[in-house]
Amino acid sequence: MSTAMNFGTKSFQPRPPDKGSFPLDHFGECKSFKDKFMKCLRDNNFENALCRIQSKEYLECRMNRQLMAQEPLEKLGFGDLIDGKSEKK
């Protein structure tokens, strides 16, 4: 009575994310940074390259409050924004 269709013997093997969990900001500690970033996106027709400073500030807030793992800003793509250097377009 085995009428089940077996399309292969491979099974899905889940694996955790590379960077681990990404805790939610339950207490709104970085809400003002997120709101500034989202406003910048809306004001600039969702062109994220124009909102890199706000994005950097939001990620720094999350790292400072242990809401994400500490990462060098250069590794996150913000090397040109460190020490007051900003890209001009």
Buried (B, 14 or more C-beta within 10 A) or exposed (E): EEEEEEEEEEEEEEEEEEEEEEEEBEEEBBEEBBEBBBEBBEEEEEEEEBBBBBBBBBBBBBBEEEBBEEEEBEEBEBEEBEEEEEEEE
